[in-house]
């Protein structure tokens, strides 16, 4: 899987003639929320300055980041396949 930095998200969305980018929010009960970007059939992990995949503690924090990229926030999809129920609620 390829990587893209958080700072490069705007640049990717601004490129003329590029296929639409489809963001996926991955919810994982152990690590928090991560962001993947699908462009033209390729998947990109969104990374921080250190090159490691970004994990957000809350969905609100992730949405605050996505709101800065209007092209993405309107089409974001949530993936809860890695989310495990909290024992006291199951």
N, C-alpha and C positions, 0 to 999 in steps of 0.2 A: 504494500500500500504506500502511496506517495504521501508526502506531508506538505502542509501549507501553513505559514505563520498567521497568527491572528491579524497582524498588520497588513498582510497581503489579501485579505478577504475583499476589501473594497476595490482593490486593483483588478482582481479577477472578475468581479461583477461589472466593472466599468469597461471591460474590453469589448470593442465593437465586433459583432459577428460571432461572438462566442456562444456556444450552446448555453441554455439556461442552467444555472447552478441550483441543485436541490440539496438543501441542508437537512441533516438528520440529527436529532438530539437523541443520544443514547443514554438512557437512565439505567444506572447500575447501583444497586443498594449498598455495595461495598465501597465503590470509588467515587460515587456522585454522578454528575452529568458530564458527558463529553460531546463534542461536536464533530461530525463527519460532513464532508462536502462531496457530492457526486456531480461531476461535470463530464458530459460526453461519454458516459459509461465507465469513467475512472473515479476511484474513491480517494479522497484526501483526508488524512487526520489533521485536525487543526491543532497546532503546537504553539508553545510559548517561546520566549526568548532563548530558553535553554535547549530547544529542540524536542522537548518531551511533550507528549500529548497533554493538552489542557483538560483539567477536571474542575468542575464548578461544584461547590458545596450545595447550592440551592438552585432551583429552576429559575428563581427570580434573578439571581446573579447572571446566569446564562442569557436570559432574555434581555437584561440590561446591555449585554455585549452585542447581542443580535440586533437590537433596535438601531444601532449605529450603521447597520447595513440593510437599508429598507428593502432592497431587492430580495434578501434572504428571509427576513422575518415574516413576510407574507406567505411564504410557501414551506416553512419549516415543518417537518414531521417528527413526531415523538415515537421512539422505539422503547417499549417497556419489557422486552423479552428477557432482560437480565435483572429485572427488579424482583426481589424476593420479599414476600410479606413479612412484616415485623411479627415475631412470635406471639406477642400479646394480643395482636389483632387477628391472627389467623385461627 
